[in-house]
Amino acid sequence: MTRENQQEEKTARHHDRVSEALDSGVQSQVEDLIDNLSGAEIGDLLESLPQTKRLAVWGLVSPEQDGDVLVEVNDEVRAGLIRDSSSAELVNAVGDLDIDDLADILNDLPDDVIAEVLTAMDRADRERLAQVMSYPEDSAGGLLNPNVVTVRPDVSLDVVLRYLRLRGELPEVFDHLFVVDRRGYYLGQLKLSDVLTKDITNQVSDLINTDSKPLPVEMSARQVAIEFEHHDLISAPVTDQDGYLLGQITIDDVVDVIREQGDHMVLTAAGLDEESDMFAPIFQTARRRWVWLGVNLITTLLAALVLYYFQPTLDQLVELAVLFPIVMSMGGIAGTQTLTLMIRGMATGHVSARNSMDILRRELAVGILNGLVFSLIIAAIAYLWYGSIGLGVVMAIAIVVNLVAGALAGALIPVFLKKMSIDPALAGGVVLTTVTDVIGILAFVGLGSYLLITT
């Protein structure tokens, strides 16, 4: 069993045990179960519980973990937990959060709580918080934590060690010290392992690593995740355009970015919001889906209109009505395969203007090859069913045309949508389905009308 499966089973077991304990009314048993969970695990548990049970468990979470849980749950669940908490409880919950975590949820809090939290912070922390919140959420600036350990290049390791002891509290993720000049401009990194193992008389300047480049504050969160992947980073410095050190990004924040991107790609393909509560009220959930269902209705009506045009043909050749779903389905699947690869390639940076034509030619070749292979299979099936060579030929041609069209559409649609500033993961599937359905009907029923009726 993989570690992922083990974690899923663990979450399911906790969910079942907590639900059973809630149903039995044994509060102490619920408290014992959640006391052994981290903030992230409690967040997952709350998102998987219906409203009444969720609020019951939330009331039993220890105050020390309330803030961590609020950071971990999605926006809609967080809003519900905040509504169920008093101002005093919220102030106590978020008071000890790291600056970057507090910045993520501050605007979700009531105004009186925000005012009290800001009043309790010292001036330096308020300035750092304002700095983090001034950057877009999906940028390096939105991810950075201004709490870093900096040293000067002209001191010895002995001085660094004494400084760390005097400082006391250190960042939770701490593998490097950042070397800066007197004005705070980034010079390089000093490994924590070097501080602990090298001769204490060594100067920082002798051990500084200048090869590791800082991340620019305006870099997108997606690109930050790529940088961490490519260079196996645990933490990375973030600087402004002049090279001034602003803070660091740590691997825990990057893991969140990767998970959010995965959720976004899966859910937006179905017109869903990754921040939605899966146990939201039924009418509210249904209303949110109306827009996407309406868009899909319009596109399917377009395909139905094309089919309506060929209704006389279908009246004469019932076989076409039986077989044309095969043509549309095959084209749709072929297009979806290409579309998914393109969207993922765009998300990971593997698809760009330089290689898009190469990808297009490759997908076109794949579509032609698959079309030829499956056209022979489906043509043979059509002939065996109806004993018509002409019908088999029409099926074969239509399959080739629609598989090629699906491959082309799957490759081109994300590019066009991105140029129009539309999320390909959100709109790509609907556009692709419309294209393959319309072309499939035109190719199959249109060819059938021409070859089987008029000739």
C-alpha positions as CSV (number, residue, x, y, z in Angstrom):
1,M,0.0,0.0,0.0
2,T,1.4,3.4,-0.9
3,R,1.9,6.2,1.6
4,E,-0.9,8.2,-0.1
5,N,-3.3,5.3,0.3
6,Q,-2.3,4.9,3.9
7,Q,-3.0,8.6,4.6
8,E,-6.4,8.4,2.9
9,E,-7.2,5.4,5.1
10,K,-6.0,7.2,8.2
11,T,-8.3,10.2,7.3
12,A,-11.2,8.0,6.7
13,R,-10.7,6.2,10.0
14,H,-10.6,9.5,11.9
15,H,-13.7,10.6,10.1
16,D,-15.6,7.4,11.0
17,R,-14.4,7.5,14.6
18,V,-15.3,11.1,15.1
19,S,-18.7,10.6,13.5
20,E,-19.4,7.6,15.7
21,A,-18.3,9.5,18.8
22,L,-20.5,12.5,17.9
23,D,-23.5,10.2,17.3
24,S,-23.0,8.6,20.7
25,G,-22.7,11.9,22.4
26,V,-19.4,11.1,24.1
27,Q,-17.6,14.5,24.0
28,S,-14.5,13.4,25.8
29,Q,-13.9,10.7,23.1
30,V,-14.1,13.3,20.4
31,E,-11.7,15.5,22.2
32,D,-9.2,12.6,22.6
33,L,-9.5,11.8,18.8
34,I,-8.8,15.4,17.6
35,D,-6.1,16.1,20.2
36,N,-3.8,13.7,18.4
37,L,-4.3,15.5,15.0
38,S,-2.3,18.3,13.5
39,G,-4.0,21.5,12.3
40,A,-4.0,20.4,8.7
41,E,-5.5,17.0,9.6
42,I,-8.2,18.7,11.6
43,G,-8.9,21.0,8.7
44,D,-9.3,18.0,6.4
45,L,-11.6,16.3,8.9
46,L,-13.8,19.4,9.2
47,E,-14.1,19.8,5.4
48,S,-15.4,16.2,5.3
49,L,-18.1,16.6,7.9
50,P,-21.6,18.0,7.5
51,Q,-22.4,21.4,9.0
52,T,-23.8,20.3,12.3
53,K,-21.0,17.8,13.1
54,R,-18.4,20.3,11.8
55,L,-19.4,23.0,14.2
56,A,-19.5,20.4,17.1
57,V,-16.0,19.3,16.4
58,W,-14.8,22.9,15.9
59,G,-16.0,23.8,19.4
60,L,-13.8,21.0,20.8
61,V,-10.6,22.0,19.0
62,S,-8.0,23.3,21.4
63,P,-7.5,27.1,21.3
64,E,-3.8,26.6,20.5
65,Q,-4.8,24.9,17.2
66,D,-7.6,27.1,16.2
67,G,-5.4,29.4,14.1
68,D,-3.7,26.6,12.3
69,V,-7.0,25.0,11.4
70,L,-8.4,28.3,10.0
71,V,-5.4,28.6,7.7
72,E,-5.8,25.0,6.4
73,V,-9.5,24.9,5.5
74,N,-10.9,26.3,2.3
75,D,-12.5,29.8,2.1
76,E,-16.1,28.8,2.5
77,V,-15.5,26.4,5.4
78,R,-13.4,29.1,7.1
79,A,-16.2,31.6,6.8
80,G,-18.5,29.3,8.5
81,L,-16.1,28.6,11.4
82,I,-15.5,32.3,11.8
83,R,-19.2,33.0,12.0
84,D,-19.5,30.4,14.8
85,S,-16.6,31.9,16.8
86,S,-16.7,34.9,19.1
87,S,-14.4,37.9,18.5
88,A,-12.3,37.0,21.6
89,E,-11.8,33.4,20.3
90,L,-10.7,34.6,16.9
91,V,-8.2,37.1,18.3
92,N,-6.7,34.4,20.5
93,A,-6.7,32.0,17.5
94,V,-4.8,34.2,15.0
95,G,-2.6,36.1,17.5
96,D,0.3,33.7,17.3
97,L,0.2,32.9,13.5
98,D,3.2,33.5,11.3
99,I,3.0,36.7,9.3
100,D,2.5,34.9,6.0
101,D,-0.3,32.7,7.4
102,L,-2.0,35.7,9.1
103,A,-1.9,37.5,5.8
104,D,-3.7,34.7,4.1
105,I,-6.8,34.9,6.3
106,L,-6.8,38.4,7.7
107,N,-9.3,39.8,5.3
108,D,-11.7,37.0,6.1
109,L,-11.9,38.1,9.8
110,P,-14.5,40.6,11.1
111,D,-13.4,44.2,11.3
112,D,-13.3,44.4,15.0
113,V,-11.1,41.3,15.2
114,I,-8.7,42.7,12.5
115,A,-8.5,46.0,14.5
116,E,-7.7,44.2,17.8
117,V,-5.1,41.9,16.1
118,L,-3.3,44.8,14.5
119,T,-3.4,46.8,17.7
120,A,-1.7,43.9,19.6
121,M,1.1,43.6,17.1
122,D,4.2,45.7,17.3
123,R,5.1,48.3,14.6
124,A,7.6,46.1,12.9
125,D,5.2,43.2,12.6
126,R,2.4,45.5,11.3
127,E,4.8,46.8,8.6
128,R,5.8,43.3,7.6
129,L,2.2,42.2,7.5
130,A,1.3,45.2,5.3
131,Q,4.2,44.4,3.0
132,V,3.1,40.8,2.5
133,M,-0.5,41.8,1.9
134,S,0.5,44.3,-0.7
135,Y,1.6,41.6,-3.1
136,P,-0.7,39.4,-5.3
137,E,-1.7,36.2,-3.5
138,D,-0.5,34.1,-6.3
139,S,3.0,35.6,-6.4
140,A,6.3,35.1,-4.6
141,G,5.5,38.2,-2.6
142,G,2.2,36.6,-1.5
143,L,3.9,33.5,-0.3
144,L,6.9,35.0,1.5
145,N,7.5,35.0,5.2
146,P,9.4,38.1,6.3
147,N,10.7,36.2,9.4
148,V,14.3,35.3,8.3
149,V,17.7,35.0,9.9
150,T,20.3,37.3,8.4
151,V,24.0,37.7,9.0
152,R,26.8,40.0,7.7
153,P,29.7,38.6,5.6
154,D,32.4,40.1,7.8
155,V,31.7,38.1,11.0
156,S,33.0,34.8,12.2
157,L,30.9,31.6,12.8
158,D,31.5,32.1,16.5
159,V,29.7,35.4,16.3
160,V,26.9,33.8,14.3
161,L,26.4,31.0,16.9
162,R,26.3,33.5,19.8
163,Y,23.8,35.6,17.8
164,L,21.5,32.5,17.2
165,R,21.6,31.7,21.0
166,L,20.7,35.2,21.9
167,R,17.9,35.3,19.3
168,G,16.3,32.3,20.8
169,E,13.2,31.8,18.6
170,L,14.0,30.7,15.0
171,P,11.8,30.1,12.0
172,E,10.1,26.6,11.9
173,V,11.7,25.8,8.5
174,F,15.4,26.8,8.9
175,D,18.1,25.4,6.7
176,H,20.0,28.6,5.6
177,L,21.0,31.9,7.0
178,F,20.8,34.7,4.5
179,V,23.8,36.9,4.1
180,V,23.1,40.6,3.5
181,D,25.1,43.8,3.5
182,R,24.6,46.7,5.9
183,R,21.7,48.0,3.9
184,G,19.9,44.7,3.8
185,Y,20.7,43.7,0.2
186,Y,21.0,40.0,-0.5
187,L,24.5,38.6,-1.0
188,G,24.1,34.9,-0.7
189,Q,23.3,32.0,1.7
190,L,25.1,30.3,4.6
191,K,24.2,26.7,5.2
192,L,23.1,25.9,8.8
193,S,25.1,22.7,8.6
194,D,28.3,24.8,7.9
195,V,27.5,26.9,11.0
196,L,27.3,23.8,13.1
197,T,30.2,21.8,11.7
198,K,32.9,24.2,10.4
199,D,35.6,25.8,12.4
200,I,34.1,28.7,14.4
201,T,37.0,31.0,13.4
202,N,35.9,30.9,9.7
203,Q,34.4,34.0,8.3
204,V,30.9,34.0,6.8
205,S,32.4,35.5,3.6
206,D,34.6,32.3,3.3
207,L,31.5,30.0,3.3
208,I,28.9,32.0,1.6
209,N,27.1,30.4,-1.3
210,T,26.5,32.9,-4.1
211,D,25.3,30.4,-6.7
212,S,21.7,30.2,-5.3
213,K,19.8,33.0,-6.9
214,P,16.9,34.7,-5.0
215,L,13.4,34.6,-6.3
216,P,12.0,38.0,-7.6
217,V,9.0,39.1,-5.6
218,E,6.8,39.4,-8.7
219,M,7.4,35.8,-9.8
220,S,4.2,33.8,-10.1
221,A,3.4,31.1,-7.5
222,R,3.4,28.5,-10.2
223,Q,6.9,29.4,-11.3
224,V,8.0,29.4,-7.6
225,A,6.8,25.8,-7.4
226,I,8.8,24.9,-10.5
227,E,12.0,26.5,-9.1
228,F,11.6,24.5,-5.9
229,E,11.1,21.3,-7.9
230,H,14.1,22.0,-10.3
231,H,16.5,22.9,-7.5
232,D,15.3,20.6,-4.7
233,L,14.8,23.6,-2.4
234,I,13.6,23.7,1.2
235,S,13.7,27.4,1.4
236,A,14.5,30.3,-0.9
237,P,15.1,34.0,-0.4
238,V,12.8,36.6,-2.0
239,T,14.1,40.0,-3.1
240,D,12.7,43.1,-4.7
241,Q,13.8,44.3,-8.1
242,D,16.8,46.1,-6.5
243,G,18.0,43.0,-4.7
244,Y,16.8,44.0,-1.2
245,L,16.0,40.9,0.9
246,L,12.2,40.8,1.7
247,G,11.9,37.4,3.2
248,Q,11.8,33.7,2.4
249,I,9.5,31.1,0.9
250,T,9.5,27.6,2.5
251,I,8.6,24.2,1.2
252,D,5.4,24.0,3.3
253,D,4.0,26.9,1.4
254,V,5.0,25.5,-2.0
255,V,3.3,22.2,-1.2
256,D,0.1,24.2,-0.6
257,V,0.6,25.8,-4.0
258,I,1.1,22.5,-5.8
259,R,-2.0,21.0,-4.1
260,E,-4.1,24.1,-5.0
261,Q,-3.0,23.9,-8.6
262,G,-4.0,20.3,-8.8
263,D,-7.4,21.0,-7.2
264,H,-7.9,23.9,-9.6
265,M,-7.2,21.9,-12.7
266,V,-9.5,19.1,-11.7
267,L,-12.4,21.1,-10.4
268,T,-12.5,24.0,-12.8
269,A,-12.7,21.4,-15.7
270,A,-16.1,20.7,-14.3
271,G,-17.0,24.3,-13.6
272,L,-16.5,23.9,-9.8
273,D,-14.7,26.1,-7.3
274,E,-12.0,24.6,-5.2
275,E,-12.9,26.9,-2.3
276,S,-16.5,25.7,-2.1
277,D,-17.8,23.8,0.8
278,M,-18.9,20.3,-0.3
279,F,-21.6,20.4,2.5
280,A,-22.9,23.9,1.6
281,P,-26.8,24.3,1.5
282,I,-28.4,22.5,-1.5
283,F,-30.0,25.5,-3.1
284,Q,-26.7,27.5,-2.8
285,T,-24.7,24.7,-4.4
286,A,-27.3,24.3,-7.2
287,R,-27.3,28.0,-7.9
288,R,-23.6,28.1,-8.3
289,R,-23.7,25.5,-10.9
290,W,-26.4,27.2,-13.0
291,V,-24.0,29.3,-15.0
292,W,-21.8,26.5,-16.1
293,L,-24.8,24.2,-16.8
294,G,-26.4,27.1,-18.8
295,V,-23.2,27.5,-20.9
296,N,-23.1,23.8,-21.5
297,L,-26.8,23.9,-22.6
298,I,-26.1,26.6,-25.2
299,T,-23.2,24.6,-26.6
300,T,-25.2,21.4,-26.8
301,L,-28.1,23.2,-28.4
302,L,-25.7,24.3,-31.1
303,A,-24.8,20.6,-31.8
304,A,-28.5,19.7,-31.7
305,L,-29.2,22.5,-34.2
306,V,-26.7,21.0,-36.6
307,L,-28.3,17.6,-36.1
308,Y,-31.7,19.0,-36.7
309,Y,-30.6,20.3,-40.1
310,F,-29.9,16.6,-41.0
311,Q,-33.1,15.2,-39.6
312,P,-34.4,14.1,-43.0
313,T,-31.3,12.1,-43.5
314,L,-31.7,10.4,-40.1
315,D,-35.4,9.7,-40.9
316,Q,-34.2,7.7,-44.0
317,L,-31.1,6.1,-42.5
318,V,-31.8,5.1,-38.9
319,E,-28.4,3.4,-38.8
320,L,-26.8,6.9,-38.7
321,A,-28.7,7.8,-35.6
322,V,-27.5,4.6,-33.9
323,L,-23.9,5.0,-34.9
324,F,-23.2,8.8,-34.7
325,P,-22.7,8.8,-30.9
326,I,-19.6,6.6,-31.5
327,V,-18.1,9.3,-33.8
328,M,-18.7,12.1,-31.4
329,S,-17.5,10.2,-28.4
330,M,-14.3,9.1,-30.0
331,G,-13.5,12.7,-31.2
332,G,-14.3,14.0,-27.7
333,I,-12.0,11.6,-26.0
334,A,-9.2,12.2,-28.4
335,G,-9.5,15.9,-27.9
336,T,-9.7,15.7,-24.1
337,Q,-6.5,13.7,-24.1
338,T,-4.7,16.5,-26.0
339,L,-6.4,19.3,-24.1
340,T,-5.4,17.8,-20.7
341,L,-1.8,17.5,-21.8
342,M,-1.8,21.1,-23.1
343,I,-3.3,22.5,-20.0
344,R,-0.9,20.6,-17.8
345,G,2.0,21.6,-20.0
346,M,1.0,25.3,-19.7
347,A,0.8,24.9,-15.9
348,T,4.2,23.4,-15.6
349,G,5.9,25.7,-18.2
350,H,6.5,22.8,-20.6
351,V,4.4,24.5,-23.4
352,S,5.5,27.8,-24.8
353,A,5.5,29.8,-28.0
354,R,8.7,28.1,-29.0
355,N,7.5,24.6,-29.0
356,S,3.7,25.0,-29.6
357,M,4.0,24.3,-33.3
358,D,6.0,21.1,-32.7
359,I,3.4,20.0,-30.2
360,L,0.6,20.8,-32.7
361,R,2.3,18.8,-35.5
362,R,2.9,15.9,-33.1
363,E,-0.7,15.8,-31.9
364,L,-1.9,16.1,-35.5
365,A,0.2,13.0,-36.4
366,V,-1.2,11.1,-33.4
367,G,-4.7,12.0,-34.4
368,I,-4.2,10.8,-37.9
369,L,-2.6,7.5,-36.8
370,N,-5.3,6.8,-34.2
371,G,-8.0,7.8,-36.7
372,L,-6.7,5.3,-39.3
373,V,-6.5,2.5,-36.7
374,F,-9.9,2.9,-35.1
375,S,-11.6,3.8,-38.4
376,L,-10.8,0.3,-39.7
377,I,-12.1,-1.3,-36.5
378,I,-15.3,0.7,-36.4
379,A,-15.9,0.4,-40.1
380,A,-15.7,-3.4,-39.8
381,I,-18.2,-3.3,-36.9
382,A,-20.6,-1.2,-38.9
383,Y,-20.4,-3.6,-41.8
384,L,-21.0,-6.6,-39.6
385,W,-24.0,-5.0,-38.0
386,Y,-25.7,-3.7,-41.1
387,G,-24.0,-5.4,-44.0
388,S,-23.4,-2.1,-45.8
389,I,-19.9,-1.3,-47.2
390,G,-21.0,2.3,-47.9
391,L,-21.9,2.8,-44.2
392,G,-18.6,1.3,-43.1
393,V,-16.7,3.7,-45.4
394,V,-18.7,6.7,-44.0
395,M,-17.9,5.6,-40.5
396,A,-14.2,5.2,-41.3
397,I,-13.9,8.7,-42.9
398,A,-15.9,10.3,-40.1
399,I,-13.8,8.7,-37.4
400,V,-10.6,9.9,-39.0
401,V,-11.9,13.5,-39.5
402,N,-13.2,13.8,-35.9
403,L,-10.1,12.3,-34.3
404,V,-7.9,14.7,-36.2
405,A,-10.3,17.6,-35.4
406,G,-10.3,16.6,-31.7
407,A,-6.5,16.6,-31.6
408,L,-6.3,19.9,-33.3
409,A,-8.9,21.5,-31.1
410,G,-7.3,20.1,-28.0
411,A,-4.0,21.6,-28.9
412,L,-5.3,25.0,-30.2
413,I,-8.2,25.8,-27.8
414,P,-6.0,26.3,-24.7
415,V,-3.6,28.6,-26.6
416,F,-6.5,30.8,-27.9
417,L,-8.2,30.9,-24.5
418,K,-5.0,31.9,-22.7
419,K,-4.5,34.7,-25.3
420,M,-8.0,36.0,-24.4
421,S,-7.1,35.8,-20.6
422,I,-9.6,32.9,-20.1
423,D,-8.6,30.0,-17.9
424,P,-8.2,27.0,-20.3
425,A,-9.0,24.6,-17.4
426,L,-12.3,26.3,-16.9
427,A,-13.6,26.8,-20.5
428,G,-11.5,24.4,-22.5
429,G,-13.7,21.3,-22.0
430,V,-16.9,23.0,-23.0
431,V,-15.4,24.5,-26.2
432,L,-13.8,21.3,-27.1
433,T,-17.0,19.3,-26.7
434,T,-18.8,21.7,-28.9
435,V,-16.2,21.5,-31.6
436,T,-16.0,17.7,-31.7
437,D,-19.8,17.3,-31.6
438,V,-20.4,19.7,-34.4
439,I,-17.6,18.4,-36.6
440,G,-18.6,14.8,-35.8
441,I,-22.2,15.4,-36.9
442,L,-21.1,17.2,-40.0
443,A,-18.6,14.6,-41.0
444,F,-20.7,11.5,-40.3
445,V,-24.3,12.6,-41.0
446,G,-23.2,14.9,-43.7
447,L,-21.2,12.3,-45.5
448,G,-24.0,9.8,-45.0
449,S,-26.5,12.2,-46.6
450,Y,-24.2,12.7,-49.6
451,L,-22.8,9.2,-50.1
452,L,-25.7,6.9,-49.0
453,I,-28.7,8.9,-50.1
454,T,-27.8,11.2,-53.0
455,T,-25.7,8.7,-54.8
